[in-house]
Each structure stands twice: as structure tokens, then as C-alpha cells.
Amino acid sequence: MKCPKCKEPETRVIDSRIIEDGFTIRRRRECLKCGYRFTTYEKLELDIVIVKKDGRREPYSREKLLSGIRKACHKRPISEETIKAFVNELELDLIQRGEREIPASFLGERVMSVLKKWDKVAYIRFASVYKDFQDVDEFLHSIKELSNE
């Protein structure tokens, strides 16, 4: 790892810690030339392709998934830790499936089932994008179904 300050390629690890439920390693490093200290993170990278409804394929993106869930949960009583723990669990499931390609519907349905348990408003927000609601009637229909459960 190059030093971000002087670009020296020789650095040493001072400290390593496992964070985020074992999915990330945080390393403190020190440059052997200038003594500058900095932090790096090593994260699990999933080599999975998501197959969209229209057949397009795109690489799995943890950030894209987190962003969608965060938007649905905006100003709702759901902590960032809860969201990250769910995504970690979901990623473990993806790894255990052992499949190189995962349908987007698998991810969408998993997220919707969890949001439905957590918070009805967050569920409706996510569903409106995932199911591509076209008008108010589709919103109302989804809300009525939710109320009847």
C-alpha cells in the first residue's frame, strides 16, 4: 500500500481490527519513509451479477442496495446498524447460494419482506420504486393489501 502523503510503496501495518460483524478489516498503517499514519479498509467483494427484469446484467453493488434501503427508511425509526446488518446477512445468503447470477427479483423480494416487518411506510416507499407504481391507484391498492394483513 502506497503512502498517500509521499507515495512511498513501503508501509507497515501497526494494528488490524475486524469490524462490521467480521465483514471488514480496519488496518492502521505507517509509512516507513515519512512516518505518516493512515487507515485502510479491506472488505469482502462479491463477484455476483444481478439479472434485471428486462434481462440486462450488472455487477452486484452493495452501495446501490444500501442506498435504496436508506431512501425507503429515510426519517423512519430504523437505524443504520440495522440496515447494514440486514445487508450483511443478505450477502451471506448470496454467497451460500453459490450462484454467479442472481435475479433482481430475489433481492427486491427479500428487501420488501424485511421492510414490511420493520416499518410499513418504508415498505411502501421501497415497493413504489421496485414495483414501478404508475398512479395513485396502485399506491392505494398496495396500502389496502398491507392494511388487510
PENORJO-V597708 format. One record per backbone hydrogen bond with DSSP energy under -0.5 kcal/mol. NH is the residue of the N-H (numbers start at 1). CO is the residue of the C=O. Records with the same first field share a line. If there is no record, write none. Layout:
NH=CO / CO
//
This chain:
3=8
7=3
11=9
12=30
14=28
15=28
17=26
19=24
23=19 / 20
24=19
25=42
26=17
27=25 / 40
28=15
29=27 / 38
30=12
31=36
32=10
35=31
38=29
40=27
42=25
43=41
44=23
46=44
48=46
49=100
50=58
51=49 / 102
52=50 / 56
55=52
58=50
60=48
65=61
66=62
67=63
68=64
69=65
70=66
71=67
72=68
73=69
74=71
76=73
78=76
83=79
84=80
85=81
86=82
87=83
88=84
89=85
90=86
91=87
92=88
93=89
94=90
95=91
96=92
97=93
98=94 / 95
99=94
102=49
104=51
106=103
107=103
108=104
109=105
110=106
111=107
112=108
113=109
114=110
115=111
116=112
117=113
118=114
119=115
123=119
124=120
125=121
126=122
127=123
128=124
129=125 / 126
130=126
131=127
132=129
133=128
138=135
139=135
140=136
141=137
142=138
143=139
144=140
145=141
146=142
147=143
148=144
149=145 / 146
//
